[in-house]
Amino acid sequence: MKKEQLPKNQKSSRKRRKFLRRVQPRKRNLRRKKKKRRRKKKRNLNVKLIVGLGNPGNKYTKTRHNIGYRVVKKLAEKYSIEFKRSYLTKSLFAKSLEGPEQIMLVLPLTFMNLSGRAISKIAKRNNVSLGDILVVHDDIDSPFGKIRIRPSGSDGGHQGLRSIIDTLSSDEFARVKIGIGRPQKKEDVVNYVLSNFSREEEESLIEIIARAVDCCNVWFETGIENAMNEFN
C-alpha cells in the first residue's frame, strides 16, 4: 500500500515546528546568559584606596615598621568592615558598603620591600587614580607620635614607599607619616624599625593610632587639603 502523502503546506509546517524546537532552546539560553551579564554589571563607583604598610606575620605585629598596618586595621573597625585575602594581588583587603564613594583598605602581604606589587594590581583592577590613594607608614625622620599628611613626595629612604613609587611610576599620591623616632647612634636602622615599641610607647600608641585613624577618615570624607589643615 502506498503511504498517504501530506499536502505540501502541511509538510512545510511540520518541518518548521521541528526547526523551531531545535532553535528555541538556544534562544532561551542566550536570553539567560544576557540576564546574567546584566546582573554582573556594577555601578561605577569612585574607589578610594587606603594602604597600611607593614610586614605580614605575628612576629612583626608590634614592630615600629608595622604602625601602618595597625592604623588601617583600626580604620576597618571604625567602618565595621572585615578583611578578606586576595591571592591574586597578595594582600588583605576590606571594602565599605557601596555608595557614591567606596573605601578600600589594603594590607600588602608581599613584605615591606615589595609593597608596590600589590598596590599597583589593586589600583589597576579598581581603576583607582593616584589622587585617590593614601599610604599610611612609619617615619623614622619624625619624633615618636608625630603625625603628618602629605599630598606627594619622595620615598625618604622608606623601602615600602620606594616600591610603590617604582610600580606606579609616580610619587603623586598622598601619605600619612607616623613618627617612630630615630635609633641611638650605635643601633642599626633595620634592627630598630623591626624592633617592638617599648611598654611606655605602646601606652601612648592608643591615642596616636586613634588620631591617625581620624586623619585618614578626614582625607576620605573631605579631601587632602582639609586633612592637612587639621593634622599638620
N, C-alpha and C positions, 0 to 999 in steps of 0.2 A: 504493500500500500504506500502510496505517496504521502509524505508529510504535508500537512496543510500549511501553506505559506502565509506568513503575515503580510498585511499591506505595508508598503514602503514607509509611510508616515509612522506606523506603529513600531517598525524596526528601528527607525531613527530615534524615536522617543526612548526605547529600551536602551539603546547604546548611550544616549545622553545621560540616563539615570545611572548607568554603570560608571560613566566617566565622572559624574558628579560625586559618586561615592568615593572614588579614588582621590579626587581633588579637594573636596570639602574638609577632610581631616587636616590636610596640610594648611588650609586657610585658618582653621581653628588654632592650630599650633602656632602659626605666625602671629595671630592676634594675642595669644597668651604671652609669647615672647615680648611683643611690643609693650604689653601691660607691665611685665616685669621690668623692662628697661625704664619705663616711665616712673615706676616706684623707686628705682635706684637713683634717679636724678635728685641731686641735693640742691638746696638753695645756696646761692653764692654768698658766703659769709666772709667778713673781714676777720682773718685769724691773726691774733697777736700772740707771739711766742715769748715765753719767759723761761730762760735756761739757767739751771743751777749747776755750777761746775764743781767737780769733786772726783774722787776715785771710788769705784764700787767695792763692796766687801765690808764686813763688820769691823775689821781691824783699822779701817780708815774713818769710821763713823764720827769720832770725836776729834779728829785731827784739824789743825788750823786750815789746811788746804781744802777741807770739806765744808767750810762755812756756807758756801753757795748752795750745796745740797740741802743743808739744814733749813735755810731760809725758804727755799722752794717747796720743801715738804710741809713746812708750816703754812705756806700760802695755799697748798692743796687742802689743808684742814679748814682754813678760812672759807674757801669756796665749796667745801663739802664734796670734793671730787677725789676719786681713787686712781692710783697709778696702775697702768697695765704695761706688760712687757711687749716690746716690738722687736722681733728677731731680725726683721728686715733692716731697721735703722739702728739696731743695737742700742736701745735706750728704754727708759721707763717714761711713759707719757700719761698725762691726765688732761681731759677736756672738760670745759664747762658746758652747761646746757646751751642749746642753740638759741641765739638771739641776734640782734643786729651786728654784734661783735662777739667773736668767740675767743676765749683764752685757752691756750695750750701750754701746759707746764711740761718741761722736759728735763730728765736727768740722764746724761750720756753714760753708757756702760762700757765705753771704749778705753777707759782710763784717761787721766787728765791730758796727756800729750797728744791724744788723737781725738779730742772732743769735737773738732770740726767736721769729722766724717759723719757723725750722727746728725749734727745741726744742719749741714748742707742738704742731706737727704730729706729731712723733715720739712725744711723750708721749701724745697722744690716740690715735694708731694702735695703740700698745702697752699702753694702759691703765696708764700709769706714774703712781703717786701722787706728790705733792710731796715726801713724806718719802723717796722712792727716787731723788731727783735730786741729783747732786753736780756743781757747776760749778767748773772749775779756771781761774784767771785771774791776771793780773798785778795787783800792788797798789803804787801809787805812794806810799802813805802809810806803807809799811813799809820798813825798811832792806833793802838788797840781800841776797837769800838767805834772809830770814826767812820761815818757813812757819807759817801759822795756819789752822786749820779752824774754821768757824763753822756752827751749825745753821740760821741765818737772818740777816736784817738788811737794811739799806738798800743802795742801789747804790753809795754813797760816791763819786759822781761818775763811776763807770765806765759808759761808754755801752753796752757789751755786756750788763752786768748789768741796766741800766735797761730795755733792750729785752726781756729775759727776764721781768723783773718785770711789765712792762706787758702782755705777751701771755699770761702765766699768771695775771694779776690777783692775784698774791700774791708775797711775798718769803720765804715759809716753805719754802725749800729750802736745802740745805747748800752750802757753797762752800769751796774750798781757795784761800787767798790766798798768792801768792808775791811777796815784796818785790822791787821793782826800783829802789828809792831815788827821791829827788826830783832834778829837774834843777837846774843852777846858776840863780841869781836871774834872769839875763838870758835864759836859754834858754826857749823856748816849750814848754809841756807837750806839745802834739800832736807837735811835732818830736822831742821827747825820747822819747816812747813808741814812735814809728815809726823810731827810730834803732837801729842794731845794738849789741849788747853789745860791750864792749872785749875785747881778747885775754885780759887777766887775768880778766875776768868769765867769759868762755867756759870757761876752765880750771876755775873754781870751779863752773860750772853742771853739770858732770858729776855731782858729789856732790849738789848741790841738787835736780836733777831726779830722781835716784835716791831721795832722801828723800821727795820729793813723790809719787812712784810708790808707795812704801811706805805713805804716808798714805792714798792712795786705796784701796789694797788692804785696809788695816785697816778702813776705813769699809765697804767691800763685804762683808768677811767677818764682822766683829764689831759694826759699828754706829758711830754718831756719837760716843757717849759715850767709848768706848774710844779712838777716834782722837783726840779732844780731849785725853784724859788723857796720851796718848803723845807728841803732837806740838806741843801748845800750851805 
